[in-house]
Amino acid sequence: MAIEVAPSGKRLRLRSTLPFPDGSWKQRRITTPITYPAGLEQARKLAEELGRDIELHRMGLDPFPFDRWFDEPKTSVGARGGAAAGDAISGAEAIRRTEQWWTVQRRRGVSASVSWATDYASPLKPLLSLQQIDLKVLKALVESKAVGSRNRRRASIATVAVARAIELGPDAVQTLKELGKGYTPQKDAAPRELPSDSVIVEVIDALPADWQWVAGVCATYGTRPHEALMKAHVQANGLVAVEGGKTGARQGLPLPKIWIERWSLQHTRLPMINLDRDHRTVGAQLGVALRRFGAPFQAYDLRHAWAVRAIHNPQISPSLAAKSLGHSLMVHTSLYQRWFDSASMASLVAQM
């Protein structure tokens, strides 16, 4: 079994002696959609799968899956240009190839499996029973969701990944992107009622020391719950350092600064929970703890409250607040537009 780079230099292919339907064994190359060099590890895993299929067949335990390795699109993607050129790709195979493509696009963390399951495998599930996937099928999947809905947006993103993985071409990708437009996640993401600072202090004061530190970091710096549990460290200068958060490494401002001393935030204290899990599962544990101790607000309300506090602080510009939270300025302003408007109106009234 060997892994080699295709003549184009862009894709990896497998080379091995393989069984044929007539009972003979011949050496054959199998071109994959996996790119070089980023997909080398993925190609190794694919080679292991091929080796397993060969060995099971050699031992007489399983028939060799000819349709998977010989007739499916990945053996001809380089020669015929993928599904757009007439290859019949089943839904299950399209999803399998999409997961391979998605995996090698960028570095994946511990949450990759959850992201794949939630954002791709789930919306693509209706494709599993289909014998052939093409642009018409992918369009129908997206169009089955309500216009402007989150589900439609998610289906669009997932089908775009499919179109790229099976090489339907740039026109198909653009078509599927257009179908997903209209959803604005920031429009209603922020809660209508947020806890006051006095309520936040009352609740966090009553928490055990370990959860007090986590909730205190979220309240004081507006960090995401999983960042406080997995990525955050309060520095001697009062800033929080978030290493490799959802939107990359950053520093965050304390607001208000007096909460650092109140909850001894420069001395990290973490609860005894399993942190070796995906960020969504770990982050959800703060919400569980707050409910257990009777908090009248959700974990993410602490982050939203920090953002609104920053809006009403004239020393903190929207740009600085966005950087502190790990937002782009566009996302930040659209997410908290109602409070920006309120602050602007209050300022105008004060000047009248």
N, C-alpha and C positions, 0 to 999 in steps of 0.2 A: 504494500500500500504506500503510495507516495502522494504528496501534495505539491503541485507545481503551479507556476504562474503562466497564464494563457499568453499566447504570442502578443496580444494587444498590450500586455503589461498591466491591465486594469483589474482582471478577475483571477480568481483561484480555481483550479480544477483538480480533480482526484484521478489518479491513475492506478489501476489494479487489474489483476486477472479475474475476470468475472464469468459466471455461468450464463449460458444462452438457452433460450427455450428448446433448442434442438438437442440439448444435453452436452454440448461442447463448452470448453472454457477458452476464452480469448482475452488478451489484454485490451483494455478500453479506457479512454479518458472520458470523464464526466465533468462538463463545465458547470460551474455553480454561479449564482448571482452574487457571491461574496466577493467584496473588493479587497485588493491587496494595497498596502500591508495591514490595514486596520482590522481586517477580518480573519487574520491568521488563526487565532484561537478558535473562532467559530468554525473555520474549515477543519481544524483538528477534531472538533466534536462531531462534525459531519462524517469525517473519515472513520471515526470510531463506530458510528451508526452503520456505515457501509460494511465495515469489518465484521460487526456483529451479525448483520444479515447474511454475509458470505459464510461465516462459521456455522450459523444455525442450519443453513442449506447444506453445507458440506457434511454435517453430522446427521443429516436426515431428519432434523427436528422441525423444520419449517420450510415451506416452499420459498424460493427466492422471489422477492417482490419486484418483478420485472417492470410493472407499471410505474413504480416509484422511481427506479433508477434509470430505466431506458426510455420510457415513453413520455415522462413528464417534462414540463417546459424547461427545467433547469439543465437538462442535458442538451438543449438546443437554443438556449437563450442567446448565446453568442452568434450562432449561425443564422437564426431566423428572426431575431429581434424581439423575442418574447411573445406575450399573449396577443399583442396587437397584430402579429403576423399570422394568426390563425391557430396557435397552440391552444388545445383544450385544457384548461386548468380548473380543477375542481375547487369547491369552496374550501375544503379542508387543506388542500395543498397550497392554495393562495394564502391562507392564514399562516400556515407553517413557514412559507417563504417570507411573508411579511414580518413575522417574528424574528427570523434570521436577519433580514435587512435592518429592522429597527434596532436590534441588539448591537450591531456593529457601527451604527451611525455616530455614536459618541460614547464617552465613558459612562458606564452605568453603576450606580451605587447600590446599597442594600435594599432600596425601595423599588428597584427595577421591576421585580416580579409583580408587585402590587400595581405599579403604573401600567404595566402591560395588560394585566387582568382587567383593570378598571377602565382604562381609556381606549383600549384596542380590542382585546378579546371579547369583552362584553358587547360592545356595539356591533362587532362583526359576527356574533354568534349565529344570526339568521343565515349566513352564507354556508355554514357547515353541511347542510343537507343538499346543497346544489351541486350538480355535476359539472357545470361550466360557469366561469366567471368572466364577465366582460364589462365594458363601461356602462352599458344599459342596466345591468344588474346592480352595479355600484351606485348609479344615479337613483335607482328605485329605492335602494336602502336609505339613502340620505333623505329623499323626498317623502319617505314614510313617516318622518318626524315633523312635528309642527314647525312652521316657519318662525324663525327668530328664537327657537327654544335652545336650551343648553344641550338637550339630547341630539338635536339636529347638528349643532356645532361639533359635538363629539363624534357623531357618525361621519361628518365631513372629514375631520382630521384623520380618523381611522381608515376611511376609504382612500384618501390621498396616499396614505402609507402603502396600501395595497397596490394602487396604481403605479407607484414608484417601484415597489418590489417586483411586480410582474411585468414592468416596463411597458405600460400602456401608452406612454409618451407624454410630452409636456402639455398638449392640448387637453388630454383627459384629466391630468392633474389640476389644471386651471379650472376646468368645468366643475370638478368636485369641490374645489375651494370656493368658487362663487356660490354654489348651492348652500354652503354653510354660513354664509354671511348673514348678519342681522341680529346675532345674539350679543348682548353687552353684559358680560359677567359683573361689571362694576356697578351696574345700575341699581340693583337692590341688594348688593352683597353686605353692606354695612347695616347693623341693627338700628331700629328706629329709636330705641331707648337704651342708653348706656348707664352703667353704674356710676354714681358720683364718687369723687375721690374719698369722701368720708366712708362710704360703704365698702370701697375697695380696701381701705386701711383696716376697717373693722374685721373684715373677713380674713385678710392675710395675717393680721395680728394673732388670730385664733388658730391658725394652722400649725401642725407639727413642724419642727425646725426644717426638715428636709423639703417638704412640700412648700413651706413658707419661702424658702430660697427660690424655688422654681417659679412660683406664682409672683414673687417679688420682682424677679428679673423680667418676667413678661409685663408686669405693670409698670415698672420703672423705665424699661427700654423699648417696650412694644415688640419684643421678640415673639416669634411663633413658638407655640408650646414645645415642639420637638427640638427647636434650636436651643431653648433654655435647658432641656434635658440632655442634649447630645453634643452641642456645638459651642456653648457660650462660656465665656470667662470674663469676669469683671476685673478690669485692670486697676493698677494703683492710681492712675490719673482720673478714675471715675467713669471712663468709657467702657462699654462692653465690646469684647471682640467675639465675633461670630465666625467660626472657621468652617467654610464650606457649607453654608446654609442653602436653602432652596434656590436663592438667586446669587450664590457665591459668597465669598468672604467679605466681611464689612465690619465697620465699627458703628456703635450706636450711642446716642446721647441719653443721659439720665434726665427724666422729667417726671416729678421733681427730684432734684439731687439729694434732698434730705432723706429720701427713702433708702438710699444706699446704706446709711448708717443705721436707720431704723431697723432694717432686716439683715444687717451685717452681710451685704451682698458680695463684699470682696472676699468672703470666706465661703468657697463653694461647698454646698451640702446637697447631695442628691439622694432621693429615696431609693430603697433597695428593690428596684424592679429590673427586669431584663431589658437592657438597652441594645442588645444585639438583634434588633428587629428593624423592619422598615419604619421610616419616619412617621407615617400616618398612624401606625399602631402605637408607637412610643408616644407621639404627641397626644393621642387620645387619652392617655393615662392621667394627664392633668385635669381634663374634664371630668373623668371618673372620680378623682380625688375631691374636686370642688363640690360635686354633687353629694359625695359621701359626707362632707362636712357642712352641708346645708347652704352653700353659696347661692345667692339669688341671681347669679349671672353665669354666663358660659366662659370658657377659657379664652376664646378669641375676643371676647368683649374687652379684655385687658389691653389687647393690641389696638383695637379700635378707639378705646378711651385715650390711649397715648397719642394717637394721631389727631384726635379732636383737641386734646390739650395743646399739642404743638401748633395747631391752626390758630388758636387764640393767644399764642405767645408771640409778640411782635419781634422777638430776637431770633426766632427760628423761621427761616424762609421755607416755602414749599419744597424747593430743591433739596435743602438740607434735611428736611423731615423725610422726604422720599428716600434719600440715601441711607438715613438712619434705620428706616424700616426695611430696606432692601427692595424698594419699589422703583420702577421707572417713574419719572415725573408725570408722564401721561396717565399711567395707571393710578398714581396717587391722587392727582387732581380729579380724575373722573370718579374714583371710588368715594371720595369725601367731598364732592361738589356741594352737597346740601349744607355742610358745615362751613365750607369756604364762603358760600353765599351769606350764611347767617352772620359770620364774623365780619364780612364786608359791610353788611347793613348796619350792624351794631356800631362799627367804627364811624360810619357816615352820620348816624344819629348823634353820636357823641360830639361831632364837630359842628352840628347845626346850632 
